[in-house]
Amino acid sequence: MSLPVVIDTSPDPERADPERQRGPSIAAWIRSMGPSRTGALLLVAGTLLAIVWANASHETYETFWDTRLTIGVADLNLDFTLHALVNDALMAVFFFTVGLEVRREFSIGELTSWSRGVVPVVAALCGLLVPSLLYVLIARGSGWEGAWGVVISTDTAFLVGGLALVGPKAAGRLRIFLLALAVVDDIGALSIIALVYTEDFNPQPLLVAAVGLTGIWFTRYVPTGRGPIYATLAIIVWFAFLASGVHPTLAGVAVALLVPVYRPSRRDVEHALALARTFRQSPTTQYARAAANSLRESISINERLQSAYAPYVSFVILPVFAVANAGVQISRDVLVEAATSPVTWGVVVALVAGKFLGVFGSTTLVRVLKLGELGAGLTTGRVAGGAALCGVGFTLSLFIVDLAIPDPSVQNQARVGVLLASVLAFGIAALIFRATEHSPREMEIGQVLQRPVDPARDHIYGPVDAPLTLVEYGDFQCGFCLKTAGTIQEVVQELGGRLRYVWRHAPLLHYHPNAVAAAEASEAAAMQGKFFEFERSLFIDQDHQQPADILRRAEQLGLDLERFERDLTSASVAARVRDDMLDAEAMDITAVPTLFVNGRRHTAPHDAASLIAALTSDRSPFRAEESDGQG
């Protein structure tokens, strides 16, 4: 007896959303903000609170965050200020979660291909180099050229929060790009702090860190009880980084990049389901624990940790971090001195212009030289807005000010420069996003097929060079897609060799919990040349798409089951489905099927006559050869 499958009624693609027509309620508006934007608002609120507090009563602000905490047993003692506890310990957790997300994208997500992964890496390196050169040029002759490290780092926390506040609605690909960039940026910046600005750097504890990181790598092979091992080794690595003089937040990134990520094995899922059925028949503590452990272990620890820590990071760690670090004291005398200071203007120009030129310029150059590529929907305007947002260099910039500049007066000038640059970068990014997202070209994103049809990649039925093209973004558990499948067969029969039909994945996770698994199974079948056969079998029986049903279909189609199961858990299959899903998000596809006729979104009815008329109309602005050249 199989467990029931949850299939809800998905949105009708041929009907307008009534919520959009009458406008959302206040409660709906709050829900629609999502955790990222809510966390970003808390981050801004913490920043404003810190600035007001520091200028209203700077002494109490400094006294509070300089409060010392001592934890120890016998002769072993740890002595921290509250400020250090936030920056060294809590922020290590934040960088750990960022590292987990980037690790996932490089392993089974958007950045699995070299051509896409290389772009944020190059952008980050140029984002470190260009601002440094600009600062040295502007501050030349002031005696403070050595403070170039103040302008090298992008503040990852404010970058994530700022993107959630002012970024585009469909920011999935941009967020992944900027997070990957920020991780490389932080690794570079923290390494520079250790090598250039840390006088008491001690490399010996890094040997302990290396042993701990090696242990984290091999922990994946321990059959059970991996959680406590990971936690213990992560704490050892953190202490080793702290003792070495290297900023311990780098330990969070290092640990995260070694935590394994993988797709659930169908056998593991089946085993978990079998234990759940056993518990249902005999509800004992032993079976309950076995079922719970099996379900948990079927999901990679990377994804479990992301979901576990995300609320604490968004709603606690980042707001507290802002209160602890944004308390820059601003007085009339400081502003007067800063207005003519080459240090202040060097910081401002380097962060605002240097980060933008380094990130946006290198990204553009890499694309022009065809050394790398960006995903569909990651347009010039969105990359420009993200590059501008990289100029927010708050935390590490203020941290390096204290290390690189011993003069208190010049420190204040540099702090004003960091604060002004961060405000300008945020404002410029907001203006770029607002201007580009509402420009005619950007407004067309949802109406025009963003990724051209690629015969080497896409699932095409019909001649690859046919003059007419019909692209469908669909979901194998969607009843409307099943209905449209019959309609498309009529269209194919009518137009014959003049039409090529293309399927792309857009599973609606909120309605169809098995849709992603079905999409990945179709991709595994495609690796053995059976995509459309597998697609038809999925549509024929939408109510049965459990792991056992998937394997049964593969066997019925004569697929090599061992290879099929291996491909189901491969990074390439997961990345392929994820890529289509990000395409759909970029084009604001919220209901399926969504059809593109000769490159343009089809908004008329989905009956065969309407589709044939749209495909063959002389007014259709795109043809197959034209849609191939878009992007």
C-alpha positions as CSV (number, residue, x, y, z in Angstrom):
1,M,0.0,0.0,0.0
2,S,1.6,3.3,-1.1
3,L,1.4,6.5,0.8
4,P,-1.0,9.1,-0.6
5,V,0.3,11.7,-3.0
6,V,-0.6,15.3,-2.4
7,I,-1.7,17.0,-5.6
8,D,-3.5,20.3,-5.1
9,T,-5.2,22.3,-7.8
10,S,-2.5,24.5,-9.4
11,P,-3.2,27.9,-10.9
12,D,-5.0,28.0,-14.2
13,P,-2.6,29.6,-16.7
14,E,-5.5,30.9,-18.8
15,R,-7.1,32.9,-16.0
16,A,-5.9,36.0,-14.2
17,D,-4.9,35.7,-10.6
18,P,-7.8,37.3,-8.6
19,E,-5.4,38.3,-5.8
20,R,-3.4,40.4,-8.3
21,Q,-6.5,42.1,-9.6
22,R,-7.9,43.3,-6.2
23,G,-4.5,43.8,-4.5
24,P,-3.1,42.0,-1.5
25,S,-4.3,42.4,2.0
26,I,-1.9,43.6,4.7
27,A,-1.5,40.1,6.0
28,A,-0.9,38.8,2.5
29,W,1.6,41.6,1.9
30,I,3.6,40.6,5.0
31,R,3.6,37.0,4.0
32,S,4.6,37.9,0.5
33,M,7.7,39.7,1.8
34,G,9.2,36.3,2.7
35,P,12.0,35.7,5.3
36,S,14.7,37.3,3.2
37,R,13.0,40.7,2.9
38,T,11.8,40.6,6.5
39,G,15.3,39.8,7.7
40,A,16.6,42.6,5.5
41,L,14.2,45.1,7.1
42,L,15.4,43.9,10.6
43,L,19.0,44.4,9.4
44,V,18.2,48.0,8.3
45,A,16.4,48.7,11.6
46,G,19.5,47.4,13.5
47,T,21.7,49.7,11.5
48,L,19.6,52.8,12.2
49,L,19.3,51.9,15.9
50,A,23.1,51.6,16.1
51,I,23.7,55.0,14.4
52,V,21.2,56.8,16.6
53,W,22.5,55.1,19.8
54,A,26.1,55.8,19.0
55,N,25.5,59.5,18.3
56,A,23.0,60.0,21.1
57,S,25.1,58.3,23.8
58,H,28.4,57.1,22.3
59,E,29.8,56.2,25.7
60,T,27.0,53.8,26.6
61,Y,27.2,52.3,23.1
62,E,31.0,51.7,23.5
63,T,30.7,50.5,27.1
64,F,28.0,48.0,26.2
65,W,29.8,46.3,23.3
66,D,33.1,46.4,25.3
67,T,31.5,44.4,28.1
68,R,33.8,41.4,28.7
69,L,32.7,37.8,29.0
70,T,35.0,35.3,30.6
71,I,34.3,31.6,30.2
72,G,36.7,29.0,31.6
73,V,37.5,26.0,33.7
74,A,40.6,26.0,36.0
75,D,43.5,27.6,34.0
76,L,41.7,27.4,30.7
77,N,39.8,30.7,30.1
78,L,38.3,32.5,27.1
79,D,37.9,36.3,27.3
80,F,35.6,38.0,24.8
81,T,34.0,41.4,24.5
82,L,30.4,41.3,23.3
83,H,31.5,43.0,20.1
84,A,34.1,40.3,19.4
85,L,31.6,37.6,20.3
86,V,29.2,38.9,17.6
87,N,31.9,39.4,14.9
88,D,34.0,36.4,15.6
89,A,31.4,33.7,16.7
90,L,27.9,34.7,15.5
91,M,29.2,35.9,12.1
92,A,31.1,32.6,11.7
93,V,27.6,31.0,11.7
94,F,26.4,33.4,9.1
95,F,29.4,32.8,6.8
96,F,28.9,29.0,7.4
97,T,25.3,29.2,6.0
98,V,26.5,31.3,3.1
99,G,29.2,28.8,2.4
100,L,26.7,26.0,2.5
101,E,24.5,27.7,-0.1
102,V,27.5,28.3,-2.4
103,R,28.8,24.8,-1.9
104,R,25.4,23.5,-3.0
105,E,25.3,25.7,-6.1
106,F,28.8,24.6,-7.2
107,S,27.9,20.9,-6.6
108,I,24.4,20.4,-7.8
109,G,23.1,23.8,-8.7
110,E,23.5,26.9,-10.9
111,L,27.4,26.9,-10.8
112,T,28.1,23.3,-11.7
113,S,29.3,24.2,-15.2
114,W,32.8,25.8,-15.4
115,S,31.5,28.5,-17.8
116,R,29.1,29.8,-15.2
117,G,31.2,29.2,-12.1
118,V,34.2,31.1,-13.4
119,V,32.3,34.4,-13.8
120,P,31.7,35.2,-10.1
121,V,35.2,34.1,-9.3
122,V,36.8,36.5,-11.8
123,A,34.4,39.2,-10.8
124,A,35.4,38.8,-7.1
125,L,39.1,38.9,-7.9
126,C,38.7,42.1,-10.0
127,G,36.5,43.5,-7.3
128,L,39.4,43.2,-4.9
129,L,42.1,44.6,-7.3
130,V,40.4,47.6,-8.9
131,P,39.3,49.3,-5.7
132,S,42.7,48.9,-4.2
133,L,44.4,50.6,-7.2
134,L,41.9,53.4,-7.2
135,Y,42.4,54.1,-3.5
136,V,46.2,54.2,-3.8
137,L,45.9,56.6,-6.7
138,I,43.6,59.0,-4.8
139,A,45.4,58.8,-1.4
140,R,48.8,59.1,-2.9
141,G,50.9,61.6,-1.0
142,S,48.8,61.5,2.1
143,G,51.0,59.0,3.9
144,W,48.1,56.6,4.3
145,E,48.4,54.6,1.0
146,G,48.9,51.5,3.0
147,A,45.3,51.5,4.1
148,W,44.1,50.2,0.8
149,G,42.8,47.1,2.5
150,V,39.8,49.2,3.8
151,V,38.2,49.1,0.3
152,I,38.7,45.5,-0.7
153,S,35.8,43.8,0.9
154,T,32.1,43.6,0.1
155,D,29.9,43.3,3.2
156,T,28.1,40.0,2.6
157,A,25.5,40.5,5.2
158,F,24.4,43.9,3.9
159,L,24.7,42.6,0.3
160,V,22.2,39.8,1.0
161,G,19.9,42.2,2.9
162,G,20.2,45.0,0.3
163,L,19.4,42.6,-2.5
164,A,16.3,41.4,-0.7
165,L,15.1,45.0,-0.2
166,V,15.8,46.7,-3.5
167,G,16.7,43.8,-5.9
168,P,14.4,42.5,-8.6
169,K,11.5,40.3,-7.8
170,A,13.0,37.3,-9.6
171,A,16.5,37.5,-8.0
172,G,17.3,33.8,-7.7
173,R,20.2,33.7,-10.2
174,L,21.5,37.2,-9.2
175,R,21.5,36.1,-5.5
176,I,23.5,32.9,-6.4
177,F,25.9,35.0,-8.5
178,L,26.5,37.6,-5.8
179,L,26.8,35.0,-3.0
180,A,29.5,33.1,-4.9
181,L,31.2,36.4,-5.6
182,A,31.0,37.4,-1.9
183,V,32.4,34.2,-0.6
184,V,35.5,34.5,-2.9
185,D,35.7,38.2,-1.9
186,D,35.6,37.4,1.8
187,I,38.2,34.6,1.5
188,G,40.5,37.1,-0.3
189,A,39.8,39.9,2.1
190,L,40.3,37.8,5.3
191,S,43.5,36.3,3.8
192,I,44.8,39.9,3.2
193,I,44.0,40.9,6.8
194,A,46.0,37.9,8.1
195,L,49.0,38.4,5.8
196,V,49.2,42.2,5.7
197,Y,47.4,43.7,8.7
198,T,47.9,41.1,11.5
199,E,51.0,41.6,13.5
200,D,50.6,38.6,15.7
201,F,49.9,36.1,12.9
202,N,50.9,32.6,14.0
203,P,50.7,29.9,11.3
204,Q,51.2,26.9,13.7
205,P,47.5,26.7,14.8
206,L,46.5,26.5,11.2
207,L,48.1,23.0,11.2
208,V,45.5,22.0,13.8
209,A,42.8,23.7,11.6
210,A,44.1,21.7,8.6
211,V,43.8,18.4,10.6
212,G,40.3,19.4,11.7
213,L,39.2,20.2,8.1
214,T,40.6,16.9,6.9
215,G,38.6,15.2,9.6
216,I,35.5,17.0,8.4
217,W,36.1,15.8,4.9
218,F,36.4,12.1,6.0
219,T,33.4,12.3,8.4
220,R,31.1,11.8,5.4
221,Y,32.1,8.1,5.5
222,V,31.0,7.6,9.1
223,P,27.8,5.5,8.9
224,T,25.9,7.2,11.7
225,G,26.2,9.9,14.3
226,R,28.0,12.4,12.0
227,G,26.3,15.5,13.5
228,P,28.3,15.5,16.8
229,I,31.5,14.8,14.9
230,Y,31.0,17.7,12.5
231,A,30.1,20.0,15.4
232,T,33.2,19.1,17.5
233,L,35.6,19.4,14.6
234,A,34.0,22.7,13.5
235,I,34.6,24.2,17.0
236,I,38.2,23.0,16.9
237,V,38.8,24.6,13.5
238,W,37.2,27.8,14.7
239,F,39.5,28.0,17.8
240,A,42.5,27.2,15.6
241,F,41.7,30.1,13.3
242,L,41.2,32.4,16.2
243,A,44.5,31.4,17.8
244,S,46.4,31.9,14.5
245,G,45.3,35.5,14.1
246,V,43.2,34.8,11.0
247,H,39.7,36.1,11.3
248,P,37.7,33.1,12.6
249,T,34.7,33.8,10.3
250,L,36.9,32.3,7.6
251,A,36.6,29.0,9.5
252,G,32.8,29.0,8.9
253,V,33.4,29.3,5.1
254,A,36.1,26.6,5.2
255,V,33.9,24.1,7.1
256,A,30.9,24.8,4.9
257,L,32.8,24.1,1.7
258,L,33.7,20.6,3.0
259,V,30.2,19.6,4.1
260,P,28.9,17.1,1.5
261,V,25.8,17.8,-0.6
262,Y,24.0,15.2,-2.7
263,R,20.7,14.3,-4.2
264,P,18.6,11.8,-2.2
265,S,19.1,8.3,-3.3
266,R,15.9,6.6,-4.5
267,R,16.8,3.5,-2.4
268,D,17.2,5.7,0.7
269,V,13.8,7.3,0.1
270,E,12.2,3.9,-0.4
271,H,13.8,2.6,2.7
272,A,12.5,5.6,4.7
273,L,9.0,5.0,3.3
274,A,9.1,1.4,4.2
275,L,10.1,2.2,7.8
276,A,7.3,4.8,7.9
277,R,4.8,2.1,6.8
278,T,6.2,-0.2,9.4
279,F,5.7,2.4,12.1
280,R,2.2,3.0,10.9
281,Q,1.4,-0.7,11.4
282,S,3.4,-1.0,14.7
283,P,3.8,2.4,16.3
284,T,6.6,1.8,18.7
285,T,9.5,4.0,19.9
286,Q,12.0,1.8,18.1
287,Y,10.3,2.1,14.7
288,A,9.6,5.8,15.2
289,R,13.3,6.5,15.8
290,A,14.3,4.3,12.9
291,A,11.9,6.0,10.5
292,A,12.9,9.5,11.7
293,N,16.6,8.7,11.3
294,S,16.1,7.2,7.9
295,L,14.1,10.2,6.7
296,R,16.7,12.6,8.0
297,E,19.7,10.7,6.6
298,S,18.1,10.6,3.1
299,I,18.7,14.4,2.9
300,S,22.2,15.7,2.7
301,I,23.5,17.4,5.9
302,N,24.2,20.5,3.8
303,E,20.5,21.1,3.1
304,R,19.5,20.1,6.6
305,L,21.8,22.6,8.1
306,Q,20.7,25.4,5.7
307,S,17.1,25.0,6.7
308,A,17.9,24.7,10.4
309,Y,20.1,27.8,10.6
310,A,18.4,30.1,8.1
311,P,15.8,31.6,10.5
312,Y,18.4,32.3,13.2
313,V,20.7,34.0,10.8
314,S,18.0,36.2,9.2
315,F,16.1,37.2,12.4
316,V,18.7,37.2,15.1
317,I,22.4,37.1,13.9
318,L,22.3,39.7,11.2
319,P,20.2,42.3,13.1
320,V,22.5,41.9,16.2
321,F,25.5,42.2,13.9
322,A,24.2,45.5,12.5
323,V,23.6,47.0,16.0
324,A,27.1,45.9,17.1
325,N,28.9,47.3,14.0
326,A,27.0,50.2,12.5
327,G,27.5,52.6,15.4
328,V,29.6,55.2,13.5
329,Q,29.8,58.5,15.4
330,I,29.3,61.5,13.2
331,S,30.0,65.0,14.3
332,R,30.3,68.4,12.5
333,D,34.1,68.5,13.1
334,V,34.6,65.0,11.7
335,L,32.5,65.8,8.6
336,V,34.5,69.0,7.9
337,E,37.8,67.2,8.1
338,A,36.5,64.4,6.0
339,A,35.3,66.7,3.2
340,T,38.8,67.6,2.2
341,S,40.5,64.3,3.2
342,P,42.1,62.2,0.4
343,V,41.6,59.2,2.7
344,T,37.8,59.8,2.8
345,W,37.4,60.3,-0.9
346,G,39.8,57.5,-1.7
347,V,37.5,55.2,0.3
348,V,34.3,56.5,-1.3
349,V,35.6,56.4,-4.9
350,A,37.2,53.0,-4.5
351,L,34.2,51.3,-2.9
352,V,31.5,53.0,-5.1
353,A,33.3,53.2,-8.4
354,G,36.0,50.7,-8.0
355,K,33.7,47.8,-6.9
356,F,31.3,48.6,-9.7
357,L,34.1,48.8,-12.4
358,G,35.8,45.7,-11.1
359,V,32.7,43.5,-10.8
360,F,30.6,44.8,-13.8
361,G,33.6,45.4,-16.0
362,S,35.1,42.0,-15.5
363,T,31.8,40.2,-15.9
364,T,31.1,42.0,-19.2
365,L,34.7,41.3,-20.4
366,V,34.4,37.6,-19.6
367,R,31.1,37.4,-21.5
368,V,32.4,39.3,-24.5
369,L,35.5,37.1,-24.7
370,K,33.2,34.0,-24.3
371,L,35.3,32.8,-21.3
372,G,32.1,32.3,-19.3
373,E,28.4,32.8,-19.3
374,L,25.5,33.9,-17.2
375,G,22.1,32.2,-16.8
376,A,19.0,33.4,-18.6
377,G,17.4,36.4,-16.9
378,L,20.7,37.6,-15.4
379,T,20.6,40.7,-17.6
380,T,23.0,43.6,-18.0
381,G,20.8,45.8,-15.8
382,R,20.6,43.2,-13.0
383,V,24.4,42.5,-13.1
384,A,24.9,46.3,-13.0
385,G,22.7,46.7,-9.9
386,G,24.4,43.8,-8.2
387,A,27.8,45.3,-9.0
388,A,26.8,48.6,-7.5
389,L,25.5,46.8,-4.4
390,C,29.0,45.3,-3.9
391,G,30.2,48.8,-2.9
392,V,28.6,48.3,0.5
393,G,31.8,47.4,2.4
394,F,30.8,48.0,5.9
395,T,32.0,45.5,8.5
396,L,35.4,44.4,7.3
397,S,36.1,47.9,6.1
398,L,35.6,49.4,9.6
399,F,37.6,46.5,11.0
400,I,40.6,47.2,8.8
401,V,40.4,50.9,9.6
402,D,41.4,50.1,13.1
403,L,44.2,47.8,11.9
404,A,45.6,50.0,9.1
405,I,45.3,53.5,10.5
406,P,46.7,54.3,14.0
407,D,45.8,58.0,13.9
408,P,42.3,58.5,15.6
409,S,41.6,61.6,13.4
410,V,42.3,59.8,10.2
411,Q,40.3,56.8,11.4
412,N,37.3,59.0,11.7
413,Q,37.8,60.3,8.2
414,A,38.0,56.7,6.9
415,R,34.9,55.7,8.8
416,V,32.9,58.6,7.3
417,G,34.2,57.4,3.9
418,V,33.0,53.9,4.5
419,L,29.6,55.0,5.8
420,L,29.1,57.4,2.9
421,A,30.2,54.9,0.3
422,S,27.9,52.3,1.7
423,V,24.9,54.6,1.5
424,L,25.8,55.8,-2.0
425,A,26.3,52.2,-3.2
426,F,23.0,51.1,-1.8
427,G,21.2,54.1,-3.3
428,I,22.9,53.7,-6.7
429,A,22.0,50.0,-6.8
430,A,18.3,50.9,-5.9
431,L,18.2,53.4,-8.7
432,I,19.7,51.0,-11.2
433,F,17.3,48.2,-10.3
434,R,14.4,50.6,-10.4
435,A,15.4,52.1,-13.8
436,T,16.2,48.8,-15.5
437,E,13.4,46.7,-14.1
438,H,10.8,49.2,-15.4
439,S,12.5,49.9,-18.7
440,P,10.8,48.6,-21.8
441,R,13.7,46.1,-22.4
442,E,13.5,44.6,-18.9
443,M,9.7,44.6,-18.9
444,E,10.0,42.3,-21.9
445,I,11.8,39.7,-19.9
446,G,8.6,37.8,-19.0
447,Q,7.2,38.1,-22.5
448,V,10.2,36.9,-24.5
449,L,12.0,33.6,-24.3
450,Q,15.1,34.4,-22.4
451,R,17.3,31.4,-23.2
452,P,17.5,30.5,-26.9
453,V,16.6,27.0,-28.0
454,D,19.7,24.9,-28.0
455,P,19.5,21.5,-30.0
456,A,22.5,20.3,-27.9
457,R,20.7,20.8,-24.7
458,D,16.9,21.1,-25.1
459,H,14.4,18.3,-25.5
460,I,13.1,18.8,-29.0
461,Y,10.4,16.9,-30.7
462,G,10.4,17.5,-34.5
463,P,13.1,18.8,-36.9
464,V,15.7,20.9,-35.0
465,D,15.7,23.4,-37.9
466,A,12.0,23.7,-38.3
467,P,10.8,27.3,-39.0
468,L,8.2,27.3,-36.2
469,T,9.0,26.8,-32.5
470,L,6.7,26.0,-29.5
471,V,8.4,26.0,-26.1
472,E,6.5,24.7,-23.1
473,Y,7.4,25.3,-19.4
474,G,5.5,22.5,-17.6
475,D,5.0,20.2,-14.6
476,F,4.4,16.5,-14.8
477,Q,1.9,16.5,-12.0
478,C,-0.2,19.4,-13.4
479,G,-3.6,18.6,-14.8
480,F,-3.5,21.6,-17.1
481,C,-0.2,20.3,-18.6
482,L,-1.9,16.9,-19.2
483,K,-4.7,18.6,-21.0
484,T,-2.3,20.7,-23.0
485,A,-0.3,17.7,-24.0
486,G,-3.2,16.3,-26.0
487,T,-3.6,19.8,-27.6
488,I,0.0,19.9,-28.6
489,Q,-0.2,16.5,-30.2
490,E,-3.0,17.9,-32.5
491,V,-0.8,20.9,-33.3
492,V,2.2,18.6,-34.1
493,Q,0.0,16.5,-36.4
494,E,-1.3,19.5,-38.2
495,L,2.0,21.4,-38.7
496,G,4.2,18.3,-39.2
497,G,7.8,19.0,-40.1
498,R,7.3,22.8,-39.9
499,L,7.2,22.7,-36.1
500,R,9.7,21.9,-33.4
501,Y,8.3,21.4,-29.9
502,V,10.5,22.0,-26.8
503,W,9.8,21.0,-23.2
504,R,11.4,22.7,-20.2
505,H,10.8,22.1,-16.5
506,A,8.8,24.5,-14.2
507,P,7.6,22.3,-11.3
508,L,5.2,24.0,-9.0
509,L,6.6,23.0,-5.6
510,H,3.8,24.5,-3.5
511,Y,1.2,22.3,-5.3
512,H,3.0,19.2,-6.5
513,P,5.5,17.8,-4.1
514,N,6.7,15.0,-6.5
515,A,7.1,17.3,-9.5
516,V,10.8,17.9,-9.0
517,A,11.5,14.2,-8.6
518,A,9.5,13.4,-11.7
519,A,11.5,16.1,-13.7
520,E,14.8,14.6,-12.5
521,A,13.6,11.2,-13.5
522,S,12.8,12.4,-17.0
523,E,16.3,13.9,-17.3
524,A,17.8,10.5,-16.2
525,A,15.7,8.8,-18.9
526,A,16.9,11.4,-21.4
527,M,20.5,10.3,-20.8
528,Q,19.4,7.0,-22.3
529,G,17.5,8.7,-25.2
530,K,14.0,8.1,-23.7
531,F,12.9,11.6,-22.6
532,F,9.6,11.9,-24.5
533,E,8.7,8.2,-23.8
534,F,9.2,8.8,-20.1
535,E,7.3,12.1,-20.3
536,R,4.3,10.4,-21.8
537,S,4.4,7.7,-19.1
538,L,4.4,10.3,-16.4
539,F,1.4,12.2,-17.9
540,I,-0.6,9.0,-18.3
541,D,-0.5,8.2,-14.6
542,Q,0.0,11.5,-12.6
543,D,-1.2,10.0,-9.3
544,H,1.6,7.5,-9.0
545,Q,5.0,9.2,-9.0
546,Q,6.6,7.7,-5.9
547,P,10.2,6.4,-6.2
548,A,9.0,2.8,-6.8
549,D,6.7,4.1,-9.6
550,I,9.6,5.9,-11.2
551,L,11.7,2.8,-11.2
552,R,8.9,0.7,-12.5
553,R,8.4,3.1,-15.4
554,A,12.1,3.0,-16.2
555,E,12.1,-0.8,-16.2
556,Q,9.0,-0.9,-18.5
557,L,10.8,1.4,-21.0
558,G,13.8,-0.9,-21.1
559,L,16.2,1.5,-19.4
560,D,19.4,0.3,-17.7
561,L,18.2,0.5,-14.1
562,E,21.6,0.7,-12.5
563,R,22.6,3.6,-14.7
564,F,19.2,5.2,-14.3
565,E,19.5,5.2,-10.5
566,R,23.0,6.5,-10.7
567,D,22.0,9.3,-13.0
568,L,19.0,10.2,-10.7
569,T,21.4,11.3,-8.0
570,S,24.0,13.0,-10.3
571,A,24.8,16.7,-10.1
572,S,24.2,17.2,-13.8
573,V,20.5,16.0,-13.6
574,A,19.8,18.1,-10.5
575,A,21.5,21.2,-12.1
576,R,19.6,20.7,-15.4
577,V,16.2,20.8,-13.7
578,R,17.3,23.7,-11.4
579,D,18.5,25.6,-14.4
580,D,15.0,25.4,-16.1
581,M,13.4,26.4,-12.8
582,L,15.6,29.5,-12.5
583,D,14.7,30.4,-16.1
584,A,11.0,30.1,-15.2
585,E,11.5,32.3,-12.1
586,A,13.3,34.9,-14.2
587,M,10.4,35.1,-16.6
588,D,7.8,35.3,-13.8
589,I,6.2,32.0,-14.6
590,T,3.8,31.2,-11.8
591,A,1.4,28.9,-13.6
592,V,1.9,26.1,-16.0
593,P,1.8,25.3,-18.8
594,T,3.4,28.5,-20.0
595,L,3.9,28.5,-23.7
596,F,6.2,30.5,-25.9
597,V,5.2,30.7,-29.6
598,N,8.1,31.5,-31.9
599,G,9.9,33.1,-28.9
600,R,7.1,35.2,-27.5
601,R,4.9,34.3,-24.5
602,H,1.5,33.0,-25.6
603,T,-1.4,34.7,-23.7
604,A,-4.3,33.5,-25.8
605,P,-6.3,30.3,-25.1
606,H,-4.4,27.0,-25.3
607,D,-6.7,25.2,-27.8
608,A,-5.1,23.7,-30.9
609,A,-6.7,26.3,-33.3
610,S,-5.4,29.2,-31.3
611,L,-1.9,27.8,-31.1
612,I,-1.8,27.0,-34.8
613,A,-3.0,30.5,-35.6
614,A,-0.4,32.1,-33.4
615,L,2.4,29.9,-34.8
616,T,1.6,30.5,-38.5
617,S,0.6,34.2,-38.1
618,D,2.7,36.6,-40.2
619,R,2.5,39.0,-37.3
620,S,4.5,36.6,-35.1
621,P,7.6,38.6,-34.3
622,F,10.0,35.7,-33.9
623,R,10.8,32.6,-35.9
624,A,13.0,29.6,-34.9
625,E,16.2,31.1,-36.3
626,E,15.5,34.4,-34.5
627,S,14.7,32.8,-31.1
628,D,18.0,30.9,-31.4
629,G,19.8,34.2,-31.3
630,Q,18.2,35.7,-28.2
631,G,19.6,35.8,-24.7
